[in-house]
Amino acid sequence: MDTKQQFEQVMAECRDLFAKKLHDYGAAWRIMRPVSVTDQIFIKANRIRSLEVKGVSLVGEGIYPEFMAIVNYGIIGLIQLELGFADREDLTAEAALEYYDKYAQTTLELMLKKNHDYDEAWRSMRISSYTDLILMKIYRTKQIEELKGETLVSEGVDANYMDMINYSVFGLIKLKFGE
């Protein structure tokens, strides 16, 4: 299986979980402001790092579901950036999944371009490095949010969300398919 196929398989798992949560909760996440989405991603990435450092989970869940959560919250963040936050749930499950598919495809396309230019360097990296890079991207995103998006030379919040998604997918691929 090549990188694109592995990416698509892992993203299909994430989408399936997203769809199931849409069934259970609806699109309640529509009330979240992008800064809250960033903080939620921080919680997930911080937990991954904690588990990597401590080597044990008292809750019983490992890092795989946390990487999946970062993927899904990253896509939620991209949706929120496009639509703005709402005062109430205002998307059907079908509409939410259409947005999900749009941003999954955009993120895949970005990964393929970067993967070409970087020649699959991610395959030689450790999963813990993805965690650190995600945390760095979160801190960058928080700074951009504090600046109200007014950067001098940097990409915006959307690019950082996509990078967090891609690093999470790389982690999921390594955990699922091995080195």
C-alpha positions in Angstrom: 0.0 0.0 0.0 1.4 3.4 -0.9 1.2 6.6 1.2 -2.0 7.8 -0.5 -3.8 4.6 0.1 -2.7 4.4 3.7 -3.7 8.0 4.2 -7.1 7.3 2.7 -7.7 4.2 4.8 -6.8 6.0 8.1 -8.9 9.0 7.1 -11.8 6.6 6.4 -11.5 5.4 10.0 -11.5 9.0 11.3 -14.5 9.9 9.1 -16.4 6.8 10.3 -15.9 7.9 13.9 -16.9 11.4 13.0 -20.1 10.2 11.4 -20.9 8.0 14.4 -20.4 11.0 16.7 -22.6 13.1 14.5 -25.3 10.5 14.9 -24.9 10.5 18.7 -24.4 14.2 19.3 -25.3 16.0 16.1 -23.1 18.9 15.1 -23.0 20.4 18.6 -19.4 21.4 17.9 -20.8 24.2 15.7 -21.0 26.4 18.8 -17.2 26.2 19.3 -15.1 29.2 18.4 -11.9 28.3 16.6 -9.8 29.2 19.6 -11.8 26.6 21.6 -11.1 24.0 18.8 -7.4 24.8 19.1 -7.5 24.3 22.8 -9.3 21.0 22.4 -6.6 19.8 20.0 -4.0 21.0 22.6 -5.7 18.7 25.2 -5.5 15.7 22.9 -1.8 16.4 21.8 -0.8 17.0 25.4 -2.3 13.7 26.5 -0.4 11.9 23.7 2.8 13.5 24.9 2.0 12.6 28.5 1.4 9.0 27.5 4.6 8.9 25.5 6.6 10.2 28.4 4.9 8.2 31.2 4.5 5.1 29.2 1.3 4.2 30.9 -2.4 5.2 30.6 -4.6 5.1 33.7 -7.7 5.7 31.6 -7.0 2.7 29.4 -7.1 4.5 26.0 -3.9 4.8 24.0 -2.6 7.4 21.6 -4.3 6.0 18.5 -7.8 7.4 19.4 -6.1 10.7 20.4 -4.5 11.1 17.0 -7.9 10.3 15.5 -9.5 13.1 17.6 -6.8 15.6 16.4 -7.7 14.7 12.8 -11.4 15.2 13.5 -11.0 18.4 15.5 -8.6 19.7 12.9 -11.3 19.3 10.3 -13.9 20.8 12.6 -11.5 23.8 13.0 -11.3 24.2 9.2 -15.1 24.1 9.0 -15.4 26.7 11.8 -12.9 28.9 10.0 -15.0 28.8 6.8 -18.5 29.1 8.4 -17.8 30.9 11.6 -19.2 29.6 14.9 -22.9 29.3 15.4 -25.1 30.0 18.4 -26.8 26.6 18.0 -26.4 23.4 16.0 -27.1 24.5 12.5 -25.8 21.7 10.2 -27.4 18.4 9.3 -25.2 15.3 9.5 -25.2 15.2 5.7 -23.9 18.8 5.4 -21.3 18.2 8.1 -20.0 15.1 6.2 -19.8 17.1 3.0 -17.6 19.7 4.7 -15.6 16.9 6.3 -15.0 15.3 2.9 -14.0 18.7 1.4 -11.4 19.3 4.0 -10.1 15.7 4.1 -9.5 16.0 0.3 -7.8 19.4 0.7 -5.6 18.0 3.4 -4.7 14.9 1.3 -3.8 17.1 -1.6 -1.5 19.2 0.6 0.1 16.1 2.1 0.8 14.7 -1.4 2.5 17.9 -2.5 4.6 18.2 0.6 5.3 14.4 0.5 6.7 14.8 -3.0 8.9 17.7 -2.1 10.1 16.2 1.2 10.5 12.7 -0.3 8.5 10.9 2.4 10.9 12.1 5.2 8.1 11.6 7.7 8.6 7.8 7.4 12.0 8.2 9.1 10.6 10.2 11.9 9.5 9.0 15.3 5.9 9.2 16.3 6.9 11.3 19.3 8.3 13.9 16.9 4.8 14.2 15.3 3.5 14.9 18.7 6.0 17.6 19.3 5.4 19.1 15.9 1.6 19.1 16.6 2.2 20.9 19.9 4.5 23.4 18.2 1.8 24.0 15.6 -0.8 24.5 18.4 1.4 27.2 20.0 1.9 28.9 16.6 -1.8 28.8 16.1 -2.5 30.3 19.5 -0.1 33.1 18.7 -1.8 33.7 15.3 -5.2 33.7 17.0 -3.9 36.3 19.6 -2.8 38.4 16.6 -6.3 38.1 15.1 -4.8 36.4 12.1 -2.6 39.4 11.3 0.8 37.8 10.5 3.7 39.3 8.7 5.1 36.3 6.9 3.4 33.2 8.3 0.7 31.0 7.0 -2.7 31.2 8.7 -4.6 29.1 11.2 -6.0 26.9 8.4 -2.5 25.8 7.2 -1.6 24.9 10.8 -4.8 22.9 11.2 -4.0 21.0 8.0 -0.4 20.3 9.2 -1.7 19.0 12.5 -4.1 16.7 10.7 -1.3 15.4 8.5 1.1 14.8 11.3 -1.7 12.9 13.1 -2.4 10.8 10.0 1.3 10.0 9.8 1.2 8.8 13.4 -1.9 6.7 12.7 -0.3 5.2 9.6 2.8 4.2 11.6 0.7 2.8 14.5 -1.6 0.9 12.1 0.9 -0.3 9.5 4.2 -0.2 11.4 7.4 1.3 10.2 
